[in-house]
């Protein structure tokens, strides 16, 4: 059964397309997709390649307090060790991570971001800050603050928690 409400029951045209979310869910999805897409386009204009799925792991690794092993990556991001190894191989080939043998277990590799990855994240943060400022200008400071508070409230109600751990944003790629 498709849950719909109000205007989200159909697209408003003759295509018969129905949105599989409520108005709020649709608005959140469109806002997030639009936000990420705008930052992606700015990154491409700045000379960075189109973001692939593996690039999401650069953000996930950046969110960690330090280098982690490939096995830890698998556990933390809810993927197999083999999948983590494949992601690391792709990111290493693209110059975003380097691996070194673990001091604890020589069979294990530790993954660390390179300067290129830090430059990528720094530029992405700059692009996001520019977009945030454009939204703040459009809504005014009070409106921007209300929007931020409302989105935090959605997160709190949705997670049934008053405090959301930011590191959990990158625990599983299913959330990306």
C-alpha positions in Angstrom: 0.0 0.0 0.0 1.3 3.4 -0.9 1.0 6.1 1.8 -0.1 9.4 0.3 -1.6 12.6 1.6 -2.9 15.7 0.0 -1.0 16.8 -3.1 1.5 13.9 -2.9 -1.1 11.4 -4.0 -0.2 12.1 -7.7 2.0 14.3 -9.7 -0.7 16.5 -10.9 -0.4 15.5 -14.6 -1.8 12.6 -16.7 1.3 10.3 -16.2 -0.4 8.4 -13.4 2.8 8.7 -11.3 2.3 8.5 -7.6 4.7 9.6 -5.0 5.4 6.9 -2.4 5.7 9.3 0.5 3.8 11.9 2.4 4.1 15.6 1.6 6.7 16.0 4.4 8.7 13.0 3.2 8.6 14.2 -0.4 9.6 17.7 0.6 12.5 16.4 2.7 13.7 14.1 -0.1 13.5 16.8 -2.8 15.3 19.3 -0.5 18.1 16.9 0.3 18.5 15.7 -3.3 18.5 19.4 -4.5 21.0 20.4 -1.8 23.4 17.6 -2.6 23.1 18.0 -6.3 23.8 21.7 -6.1 27.0 21.1 -4.1 28.0 18.2 -6.5 27.7 20.7 -9.4 29.8 23.2 -7.7 32.4 20.6 -7.0 32.4 19.6 -10.6 32.8 23.2 -11.6 35.8 23.5 -9.2 37.4 20.7 -11.1 36.6 17.7 -8.9 35.3 14.6 -10.7 31.6 13.6 -10.5 30.9 12.0 -7.1 30.6 8.2 -7.2 29.1 6.0 -4.5 32.6 5.2 -3.2 33.2 8.9 -2.6 30.5 8.7 0.1 33.0 6.7 2.1 35.5 9.6 2.0 32.9 11.5 4.0 32.4 8.6 6.3 36.1 8.2 6.9 36.5 11.9 7.4 33.8 11.7 10.2 35.9 9.1 12.1 38.3 10.3 14.8 41.2 8.7 13.0 42.4 6.0 10.6 40.5 2.7 10.8 41.1 -0.8 9.5 39.3 -2.3 6.5 37.6 -4.8 8.8 36.4 -1.9 11.1 35.1 -0.1 7.9 33.0 -3.2 7.1 31.6 -3.4 10.6 31.0 0.4 11.0 29.4 0.9 7.5 27.5 -2.4 7.5 29.2 -3.9 4.5 31.3 -7.0 4.1 35.0 -6.9 4.5 35.3 -7.8 0.8 33.1 -4.8 -0.1 35.1 -2.6 2.1 38.3 -3.8 0.4 36.8 -3.0 -3.0 35.9 0.5 -1.9 39.3 1.1 -0.5 41.0 -0.2 -3.7 38.9 2.2 -5.8 39.6 5.2 -3.5 43.3 4.3 -3.3 43.4 4.2 -7.2 41.8 7.6 -7.3 44.3 9.0 -4.7 41.8 9.6 -1.8 43.1 7.0 0.7 46.3 5.2 1.5 46.7 2.0 3.4 49.4 0.8 5.7 49.9 -2.5 7.6 48.3 -2.5 11.0 50.7 -2.2 13.9 48.5 -4.7 15.8 48.0 -7.3 13.0 50.2 -7.2 9.9 47.5 -9.1 7.9 45.2 -6.1 8.4 45.4 -2.8 6.5 44.7 0.6 8.1 42.9 3.2 5.9 43.8 6.8 6.0 42.7 9.8 4.0 45.2 11.6 1.8 45.7 15.3 1.3 43.6 15.0 -1.9 40.7 13.6 0.2 41.0 16.4 2.7 41.1 19.0 -0.1 37.9 17.3 -1.5 36.1 17.5 1.8 37.3 21.0 2.4 36.0 22.2 -1.0 32.7 20.4 -0.4 32.3 22.1 3.0 33.0 25.4 1.3 30.3 24.7 -1.4 27.8 23.6 1.3 28.6 26.8 3.3 27.9 28.9 0.2 24.6 27.1 -0.3 23.7 27.5 3.3 24.4 31.3 3.0 22.1 31.5 -0.1 19.3 29.8 1.8 19.9 32.1 4.8 19.7 35.1 2.5 16.5 33.8 0.9 14.8 33.0 4.3 16.4 35.6 6.5 18.4 34.6 9.6 15.3 34.0 11.6 13.8 31.8 8.9 17.0 29.9 8.5 17.2 29.3 12.2 13.6 28.1 12.3 14.3 25.8 9.4 17.3 24.3 11.1 15.3 23.8 14.3 12.4 22.2 12.5 14.8 19.8 10.7 16.4 18.9 14.1 12.9 18.3 15.5 12.1 15.9 12.6 15.3 14.0 13.4 14.5 13.8 17.0 10.9 12.6 16.4 12.1 10.2 13.7 14.8 8.7 15.9 12.9 8.9 19.1 15.9 10.5 20.7 16.7 14.0 21.9 20.4 13.6 21.0 21.5 12.3 17.7 25.1 11.1 17.4 26.5 12.8 14.2 28.9 9.9 13.6 25.8 7.7 13.0 25.2 9.6 9.8 27.8 7.5 8.2 27.3 4.2 9.9 25.5 2.6 7.0 25.4 3.5 3.4 21.7 2.6 3.4 21.2 6.0 5.0 22.9 7.9 2.2 
